[in-house]
């Protein structure tokens, strides 16, 4: 039953109205002359799929579980608008550890979108409204605006779920900065990744030399939380401090290590140390074009280093011992600290583009020099599997040898050659899941979104969004499987049919077009060069920039129009609410006056009833007794006054006789 429901939503999702809207907005996205990198503009949360639309600067979201419904065919989706949309092109969206914020990451800035609240029968955003405004927080906006030449190489959330949310940014000036959402314009921590010999008075010149030598940090990744070495905590530290190991990869292939804890400061905690020794040693230091690093959360940790040429290095992080080479301890700031080392267990070369078959003349197949940056993604279902996305598609890599490696490391054997034998005995599994660029000469079609659905009720599924906004779903296994047996056609002695790709190697269509367009006469060379140069400068410096500015202005106007329409809609809704509240207030005022009048009438009637009731009581009340006493007193006073009045004439008569 679970398989049927999984197949149902997988078949409905590619035809969803959400992706139709994305395809309609493809023409409104900004276009540039530069190389289009692979992006990751999608994620899932509690069964809801979120996809970022760069043209609208908004998220489209729909619930995957509702697609399994047989009675209804839900084609509705919600739109999450940014109150303060980012002014840069978003290349990656990253969900926070608390799952309440989403980082919008680009090469020229970072913004954080706060997800709205849910309520209602289906637990939709703001009860299921079609359009929802979301609070957006720009991070380090002043820093990127004032530094026009700096670019953002990578951004990641600080992995703690209990501490305050922080964003860690790696910029092209070889620095790591940590920003809190409470103070998004001021870095809470700042760390320089330049080596000591790079730091000089002329920093710009030093950075250019460092970049040419590959001594620039290009990527980083956090490892599982563990106790930090006590030598890095200082002398006052008595208790163990839990910190996250931060692996920093440089372009020349070197890896540095730093222990990061936002709750602890002091000592040498947080300072990068290295480079970490790599075994077995190699002359080229395992490549000079490193671009990505990933720490798999298994024990022992596996560090994956990727290069732009498609080479992957699987390195086992081995704990250091204090008896190691004392020369390595000079790289660490505090005494004899156990130095971790990386054992390169195996090297894998990805086939980014398909290799052309050899021609019938016996010539060797053409070697492809195609290179591109690679993004590494963890698999939430299997710790020993990860995925690679790039401009040419998606690869999946499964480390089937990890269980044997774990048993070998748990044993008491100290034979270093055993690791080499184990590496030669069993190799990892590499699957080319999606190919978007079969040949080097093909048009670029970078992946725009990648996510692994880990909800078992929906089934383990890979969701991939192509450059044409098409959605591809692929079911996955929850664990790595052994390699499949070889095909019958791969046995020696069998004849192969002609490859359809040989036609590309035999004749060049580009050369054929050149022969057609070849001219018999031409203008003088100098004048032609002058005209070509003037035309090229006019196109690059005037027309092209004006077109880019026009597209950016149109995009901004469209966003502002969308915000205006949304605000007008909200204002109309507020007017209706105000009108209804005013009418309700008038009705309540009338009811209040009526209730007040009736209350006065009832009070008067109650007073009369109580008065008549008290008058019929046989026992006098205290007030009545007081009034009776007062009346009797008044009666006595009146009688006394009457007697006094009668005596006045008598006194007058007596006085007359006496005279």
VOSE-286344 format. One record per residue (C-alpha): y, z, x; residue number from 0. Coordinates in steps of 0.02 Angstrom, whole numbers, plus 50000, padded with zeros to 5 digits. Layout:
R     y     z     x seq
R     Y     Z     X NUM
...
//
This chain:
R     y     z     x seq
R 50000 50000 50000   0
R 50118 50042 50144   1
R 50084 49873 50220   2
R 50126 49786 50057   3
R 50290 49879 50039   4
R 50332 49841 50220   5
R 50300 49656 50192   6
R 50405 49660 50033   7
R 50567 49723 50112   8
R 50538 49619 50269   9
R 50531 49461 50164  10
R 50683 49506 50058  11
R 50799 49565 50196  12
R 50832 49395 50282  13
R 50889 49321 50115  14
R 51002 49468 50072  15
R 51182 49434 50019  16
R 51240 49541 50164  17
R 51189 49409 50291  18
R 51260 49270 50182  19
R 51428 49358 50195  20
R 51408 49370 50385  21
R 51372 49184 50399  22
R 51526 49143 50295  23
R 51635 49245 50414  24
R 51571 49165 50574  25
R 51715 49040 50576  26
R 51844 49179 50571  27
R 51781 49272 50724  28
R 51886 49256 50883  29
R 51827 49123 51004  30
R 51849 49125 51191  31
R 51809 49014 51337  32
R 51713 49150 51426  33
R 51528 49182 51423  34
R 51466 49262 51263  35
R 51367 49418 51303  36
R 51226 49493 51202  37
R 51285 49622 51076  38
R 51210 49761 50974  39
R 51303 49773 50808  40
R 51173 49855 50697  41
R 51085 50022 50670  42
R 50985 50113 50536  43
R 51012 50287 50463  44
R 50900 50367 50330  45
R 50835 50198 50273  46
R 51008 50118 50266  47
R 51043 49965 50373  48
R 51218 49950 50445  49
R 51285 49785 50514  50
R 51458 49764 50592  51
R 51563 49613 50543  52
R 51691 49573 50677  53
R 51792 49458 50563  54
R 51820 49593 50432  55
R 51813 49741 50553  56
R 51696 49827 50432  57
R 51517 49886 50411  58
R 51402 49812 50280  59
R 51263 49930 50227  60
R 51115 49917 50111  61
R 50963 50026 50078  62
R 50797 49956 50139  63
R 50692 50063 50021  64
R 50776 49985 49869  65
R 50715 49815 49929  66
R 50537 49874 49896  67
R 50575 49891 49710  68
R 50475 49772 49602  69
R 50580 49791 49444  70
R 50752 49762 49520  71
R 50810 49639 49651  72
R 50955 49735 49731  73
R 51075 49615 49815  74
R 51221 49736 49819  75
R 51290 49811 49976  76
R 51432 49929 50019  77
R 51577 49887 50134  78
R 51644 50023 50249  79
R 51822 49977 50300  80
R 51914 50050 50449  81
R 52081 50131 50407  82
R 52136 50095 50586  83
R 52031 49942 50637  84
R 52001 49915 50823  85
R 52110 49785 50908  86
R 51972 49735 51029  87
R 51810 49640 51004  88
R 51666 49758 50969  89
R 51510 49727 51074  90
R 51407 49880 51030  91
R 51392 50011 50894  92
R 51317 50179 50940  93
R 51266 50317 50820  94
R 51310 50494 50873  95
R 51175 50628 50899  96
R 51237 50719 50743  97
R 51226 50555 50643  98
R 51399 50577 50565  99
R 51500 50464 50681 100
R 51480 50287 50749 101
R 51560 50229 50911 102
R 51634 50053 50909 103
R 51626 49997 51091 104
R 51710 49847 51171 105
R 51766 49794 51344 106
R 51946 49847 51308 107
R 51926 50007 51212 108
R 51824 50126 51104 109
R 51848 50187 50925 110
R 51746 50312 50825 111
R 51713 50285 50640 112
R 51675 50437 50534 113
R 51542 50402 50403 114
R 51596 50451 50225 115
R 51506 50576 50116 116
R 51362 50533 50001 117
R 51330 50583 49822 118
R 51256 50513 49664 119
R 51084 50469 49604 120
R 51042 50356 49752 121
R 51139 50458 49880 122
R 51261 50316 49914 123
R 51428 50327 50001 124
R 51559 50399 49882 125
R 51441 50378 49735 126
R 51409 50192 49761 127
R 51584 50117 49772 128
R 51584 49938 49834 129
R 51722 49967 49961 130
R 51751 50131 50052 131
R 51890 50174 50174 132
R 51831 50267 50329 133
R 51928 50371 50453 134
R 51938 50289 50625 135
R 51983 50381 50785 136
R 52040 50277 50936 137
R 51977 50351 51100 138
R 52078 50333 51262 139
R 52191 50206 51176 140
R 52341 50242 51288 141
R 52233 50231 51443 142
R 52166 50056 51404 143
R 52335 49995 51341 144
R 52427 50049 51498 145
R 52289 49985 51615 146
R 52273 49802 51570 147
R 52158 49757 51715 148
R 52030 49894 51680 149
R 51876 49859 51575 150
R 51744 49970 51498 151
R 51573 49945 51576 152
R 51472 50066 51470 153
R 51497 50205 51343 154
R 51373 50334 51280 155
R 51371 50493 51179 156
R 51341 50657 51266 157
R 51161 50689 51210 158
R 51181 50868 51147 159
R 51159 50891 50958 160
R 51227 51070 50952 161
R 51383 51058 51059 162
R 51547 50972 51019 163
R 51542 50782 51013 164
R 51595 50696 51174 165
R 51599 50515 51229 166
R 51563 50470 51411 167
R 51651 50312 51471 168
R 51615 50214 51631 169
R 51763 50104 51678 170
R 51788 49969 51807 171
R 51891 50085 51918 172
R 51727 50170 51967 173
R 51758 50327 51864 174
R 51670 50424 51728 175
R 51777 50506 51594 176
R 51720 50621 51455 177
R 51825 50626 51295 178
R 51814 50748 51152 179
R 51846 50691 50973 180
R 51968 50836 50951 181
R 52078 50768 51092 182
R 52032 50583 51102 183
R 52177 50534 51216 184
R 52150 50662 51355 185
R 51987 50667 51455 186
R 51898 50835 51453 187
R 51809 50792 51616 188
R 51842 50657 51745 189
R 51726 50609 51887 190
R 51758 50483 52026 191
R 51605 50383 52078 192
R 51682 50308 52234 193
R 51594 50350 52395 194
R 51695 50451 52522 195
R 51724 50305 52638 196
R 51800 50207 52494 197
R 51937 50334 52458 198
R 52092 50279 52549 199
R 52278 50260 52520 200
R 52261 50083 52460 201
R 52143 50109 52312 202
R 52157 49935 52239 203
R 52108 49854 52402 204
R 51968 49980 52424 205
R 51901 49939 52251 206
R 51900 49754 52290 207
R 51800 49785 52449 208
R 51682 49901 52356 209
R 51655 49770 52220 210
R 51617 49636 52348 211
R 51488 49750 52429 212
R 51410 49802 52264 213
R 51467 49983 52280 214
R 51531 49987 52101 215
R 51442 50086 51965 216
R 51381 49969 51828 217
R 51275 50080 51714 218
R 51215 50257 51683 219
R 51091 50349 51574 220
R 51050 50530 51532 221
R 50880 50607 51562 222
R 50794 50748 51467 223
R 50875 50919 51479 224
R 50811 51030 51621 225
R 50867 51178 51729 226
R 50995 51127 51859 227
R 50962 51170 52043 228
R 51030 51342 52083 229
R 51105 51277 52245 230
R 51228 51174 52141 231
R 51285 51318 52031 232
R 51371 51422 52163 233
R 51340 51599 52222 234
R 51399 51685 52062 235
R 51272 51600 51951 236
R 51129 51718 51911 237
R 51049 51640 51758 238
R 50972 51468 51741 239
R 51089 51334 51675 240
R 51018 51192 51572 241
R 51097 51025 51614 242
R 51066 50841 51582 243
R 51023 50734 51735 244
R 51139 50584 51739 245
R 51070 50433 51832 246
R 51210 50319 51893 247
R 51164 50142 51946 248
R 51268 50042 52067 249
R 51272 49853 52078 250
R 51187 49854 52249 251
R 51033 49938 52173 252
R 51068 50115 52232 253
R 51045 50259 52110 254
R 51146 50420 52114 255
R 51108 50581 52021 256
R 51224 50706 51939 257
R 51185 50860 51833 258
R 51304 50872 51685 259
R 51333 51022 51572 260
R 51491 51036 51468 261
R 51458 51220 51436 262
R 51455 51261 51622 263
R 51581 51226 51759 264
R 51598 51278 51940 265
R 51502 51253 52099 266
R 51445 51075 52135 267
R 51379 51045 51959 268
R 51430 50871 51901 269
R 51462 50793 52071 270
R 51361 50635 52102 271
R 51241 50643 52248 272
R 51133 50512 52327 273
R 51081 50377 52343 274
R 50907 50433 52292 275
R 50773 50376 52416 276
R 50659 50239 52351 277
R 50477 50219 52404 278
R 50408 50105 52467 279
R 50565 50049 52558 280
R 50624 49869 52542 281
R 50741 49766 52649 282
R 50844 49705 52502 283
R 50846 49878 52420 284
R 50762 49802 52268 285
R 50900 49681 52223 286
R 51088 49668 52230 287
R 51130 49620 52052 288
R 51079 49776 51956 289
R 51153 49785 51781 290
R 51062 49917 51675 291
R 50965 50079 51692 292
R 50856 50171 51566 293
R 50770 50341 51581 294
R 50614 50352 51474 295
R 50592 50530 51405 296
R 50411 50549 51460 297
R 50343 50671 51591 298
R 50363 50625 51730 299
R 50521 50527 51693 300
R 50513 50339 51715 301
R 50673 50256 51772 302
R 50691 50072 51727 303
R 50814 49970 51831 304
R 50857 49794 51772 305
R 50943 49654 51867 306
R 51035 49502 51801 307
R 50900 49386 51870 308
R 50774 49462 51750 309
R 50685 49581 51869 310
R 50632 49752 51807 311
R 50586 49897 51921 312
R 50481 50039 51851 313
R 50520 50192 51957 314
R 50432 50360 51941 315
R 50552 50506 51967 316
R 50463 50623 52089 317
R 50524 50800 52114 318
R 50590 50835 52288 319
R 50525 50965 52407 320
R 50625 51074 52526 321
R 50516 51018 52671 322
R 50573 50838 52659 323
R 50677 50747 52787 324
R 50826 50858 52833 325
R 50936 50705 52854 326
R 50930 50681 52665 327
R 51004 50853 52635 328
R 51169 50795 52709 329
R 51199 50693 52553 330
R 51195 50849 52446 331
R 51343 50966 52445 332
R 51248 51130 52446 333
R 51120 51165 52583 334
R 50937 51124 52567 335
R 50918 51060 52389 336
R 50757 50974 52336 337
R 50798 50789 52340 338
R 50718 50687 52198 339
R 50647 50520 52248 340
R 50603 50360 52157 341
R 50433 50281 52179 342
R 50439 50098 52130 343
R 50275 50087 52036 344
R 50288 49903 51991 345
R 50406 49756 51983 346
R 50412 49641 51831 347
R 50499 49472 51819 348
R 50551 49419 51646 349
R 50547 49236 51599 350
R 50722 49223 51528 351
R 50709 49036 51497 352
R 50555 48928 51487 353
R 50501 48843 51646 354
R 50484 48655 51641 355
R 50314 48583 51676 356
R 50279 48486 51834 357
R 50301 48298 51827 358
R 50158 48175 51843 359
R 50214 48129 52019 360
R 50158 48298 52082 361
R 50331 48371 52100 362
R 50349 48557 52083 363
R 50425 48627 51923 364
R 50611 48653 51925 365
R 50663 48830 51967 366
R 50786 48906 51846 367
R 50934 48999 51918 368
R 50987 49068 51749 369
R 51053 49246 51756 370
R 51128 49357 51623 371
R 51158 49542 51590 372
R 51014 49635 51511 373
R 51023 49779 51386 374
R 50884 49908 51385 375
R 50833 49997 51224 376
R 50718 50146 51199 377
R 50577 50136 51073 378
R 50586 50284 50951 379
R 50401 50266 50909 380
R 50325 50254 51083 381
R 50395 50341 51236 382
R 50307 50221 51355 383
R 50383 50064 51280 384
R 50557 49991 51287 385
R 50643 49829 51241 386
R 50761 49709 51329 387
R 50894 49604 51243 388
R 50994 49469 51329 389
R 51074 49300 51302 390
R 50904 49214 51295 391
R 50812 49326 51173 392
R 50710 49487 51165 393
R 50571 49553 51276 394
R 50460 49704 51244 395
R 50380 49800 51388 396
R 50238 49924 51367 397
R 50184 50040 51508 398
R 49996 50048 51477 399
R 49965 50130 51645 400
R 50064 50287 51609 401
R 49916 50390 51547 402
R 49820 50356 51709 403
R 49976 50395 51810 404
R 49996 50560 51718 405
R 49815 50608 51756 406
R 49837 50558 51937 407
R 49992 50665 51958 408
R 49908 50814 51875 409
R 49763 50804 51996 410
R 49769 50888 52166 411
R 49753 50726 52262 412
R 49890 50694 52389 413
R 49835 50517 52431 414
R 49991 50408 52423 415
R 49885 50252 52432 416
R 49810 50301 52265 417
R 49973 50257 52179 418
R 49971 50084 52254 419
R 49790 50059 52201 420
R 49833 50119 52026 421
R 49982 50001 52017 422
R 49875 49854 52075 423
R 49735 49899 51953 424
R 49833 49894 51791 425
R 49997 49809 51752 426
R 50117 49833 51609 427
R 50121 49720 51456 428
R 50271 49605 51433 429
R 50294 49517 51266 430
R 50422 49379 51239 431
R 50459 49424 51058 432
R 50608 49311 51027 433
R 50673 49161 51125 434
R 50849 49103 51079 435
R 50880 48994 51232 436
R 50724 48896 51282 437
R 50807 48799 51424 438
R 50948 48831 51544 439
R 51040 48680 51477 440
R 51024 48741 51298 441
R 51172 48813 51205 442
R 51198 48999 51224 443
R 51132 49100 51078 444
R 51147 49284 51124 445
R 51068 49418 51018 446
R 51197 49504 50905 447
R 51096 49651 50842 448
R 50935 49744 50882 449
R 50855 49898 50806 450
R 50683 49977 50786 451
R 50649 50050 50613 452
R 50558 50213 50646 453
R 50534 50263 50463 454
R 50346 50260 50436 455
R 50369 50236 50248 456
R 50450 50068 50287 457
R 50333 50026 50430 458
R 50370 50007 50615 459
R 50480 49852 50620 460
R 50596 49765 50741 461
R 50757 49699 50663 462
R 50849 49566 50762 463
R 51009 49474 50715 464
R 51041 49307 50800 465
R 51205 49225 50847 466
R 51202 49128 50683 467
R 51189 49292 50583 468
R 51008 49261 50538 469
R 50898 49414 50519 470
R 50725 49415 50598 471
R 50601 49554 50559 472
R 50444 49581 50662 473
R 50314 49718 50630 474
R 50271 49824 50781 475
R 50129 49938 50829 476
R 50164 50123 50851 477
R 50081 50121 51023 478
R 50051 50000 51165 479
R 49893 49898 51157 480
R 49784 49826 51297 481
R 49809 49646 51349 482
R 49727 49510 51245 483
R 49582 49410 51318 484
R 49627 49243 51399 485
R 49631 49088 51290 486
R 49499 48952 51305 487
R 49629 48827 51358 488
R 49672 48934 51509 489
R 49499 48911 51587 490
R 49493 48797 51740 491
R 49421 48624 51721 492
R 49497 48588 51552 493
R 49621 48448 51534 494
R 49791 48490 51464 495
R 49891 48379 51351 496
R 50059 48315 51402 497
R 50196 48444 51382 498
R 50339 48397 51265 499
R 50460 48472 51391 500
R 50418 48342 51524 501
R 50536 48220 51443 502
R 50681 48330 51491 503
R 50630 48325 51674 504
R 50597 48136 51683 505
R 50760 48066 51614 506
R 50929 48145 51606 507
R 51018 48112 51444 508
R 51180 48168 51525 509
R 51161 48032 51658 510
R 51126 47904 51522 511
R 51288 47949 51434 512
R 51381 47939 51598 513
R 51317 47762 51626 514
R 51378 47711 51454 515
R 51550 47786 51481 516
R 51570 47717 51657 517
R 51732 47616 51672 518
R 51757 47457 51772 519
R 51941 47490 51810 520
R 52045 47647 51829 521
R 52221 47705 51866 522
R 52272 47751 52042 523
R 52187 47909 52101 524
R 52342 48012 52136 525
R 52422 47974 51968 526
R 52259 48009 51879 527
R 52241 48176 51968 528
R 52420 48220 51928 529
R 52398 48176 51746 530
R 52232 48267 51736 531
R 52305 48421 51817 532
R 52457 48421 51703 533
R 52347 48395 51551 534
R 52228 48533 51605 535
R 52370 48655 51638 536
R 52449 48611 51472 537
R 52285 48642 51383 538
R 52240 48803 51473 539
R 52412 48884 51485 540
R 52489 48826 51321 541
R 52377 48750 51189 542
R 52223 48858 51222 543
R 52321 49020 51228 544
R 52418 48970 51074 545
R 52254 48935 50984 546
R 52186 49103 51038 547
R 52347 49188 50983 548
R 52341 49095 50817 549
R 52160 49148 50789 550
R 52202 49328 50833 551
R 52354 49326 50717 552
R 52250 49250 50577 553
R 52116 49380 50605 554
R 52244 49520 50602 555
R 52328 49449 50446 556
R 52160 49438 50360 557
R 52122 49619 50404 558
R 52293 49674 50344 559
R 52272 49574 50184 560
R 52105 49657 50156 561
R 52183 49827 50185 562
R 52327 49780 50070 563
R 52208 49725 49931 564
R 52111 49886 49953 565
R 52270 49990 49949 566
R 52334 49896 49796 567
R 52168 49927 49712 568
R 52179 50111 49756 569
R 52360 50117 49695 570
R 52311 50038 49530 571
R 52169 50162 49515 572
R 52291 50303 49555 573
R 52413 50239 49423 574
R 52275 50238 49294 575
R 52223 50411 49347 576
R 52404 50471 49339 577
R 52425 50395 49166 578
R 52266 50473 49103 579
R 52314 50640 49181 580
R 52487 50631 49100 581
R 52411 50593 48930 582
R 52287 50733 48955 583
R 52430 50850 49005 584
R 52525 50805 48846 585
R 52372 50836 48740 586
R 52343 51001 48828 587
R 52527 51050 48803 588
R 52513 51013 48616 589
R 52352 51111 48607 590
R 52435 51253 48704 591
R 52583 51263 48583 592
R 52467 51257 48434 593
R 52356 51389 48511 594
R 52507 51497 48553 595
R 52573 51487 48373 596
R 52404 51527 48301 597
R 52387 51672 48424 598
R 52554 51746 48365 599
R 52501 51729 48183 600
R 52336 51812 48221 601
R 52423 51951 48318 602
R 52540 51987 48172 603
R 52394 51992 48052 604
R 52301 52106 48171 605
R 52450 52223 48180 606
R 52460 52231 47989 607
R 52275 52261 47975 608
R 52278 52396 48108 609
R 52429 52477 48026 610
R 52347 52480 47856 611
R 52186 52540 47933 612
R 52273 52684 48023 613
R 52370 52731 47867 614
R 52207 52757 47773 615
R 52134 52873 47903 616
R 52123 53059 47845 617
R 52166 53125 48017 618
R 52337 53100 48089 619
R 52352 53020 48258 620
R 52449 53097 48400 621
R 52598 52984 48371 622
R 52598 53027 48186 623
R 52589 53211 48228 624
R 52736 53193 48346 625
R 52834 53098 48213 626
R 52793 53232 48081 627
R 52848 53368 48199 628
R 53007 53272 48238 629
R 53042 53246 48052 630
R 53018 53432 48017 631
R 53134 53474 48158 632
R 53264 53354 48088 633
R 53242 53432 47915 634
R 53275 53607 47985 635
R 53425 53543 48079 636
R 53494 53463 47921 637
R 53473 53626 47824 638
R 53560 53722 47963 639
R 53702 53595 47966 640
R 53719 53608 47777 641
R 53739 53796 47786 642
R 53868 53776 47924 643
R 53966 53654 47817 644
R 53966 53776 47670 645
R 54035 53912 47781 646
R 54184 53809 47837 647
R 54285 53827 47671 648
R 54247 54011 47664 649
R 54316 54034 47837 650
R 54472 53937 47790 651
R 54499 54049 47634 652
R 54475 54208 47734 653
R 54602 54152 47861 654
R 54733 54119 47725 655
R 54719 54293 47651 656
R 54736 54372 47819 657
R 54901 54281 47848 658
//
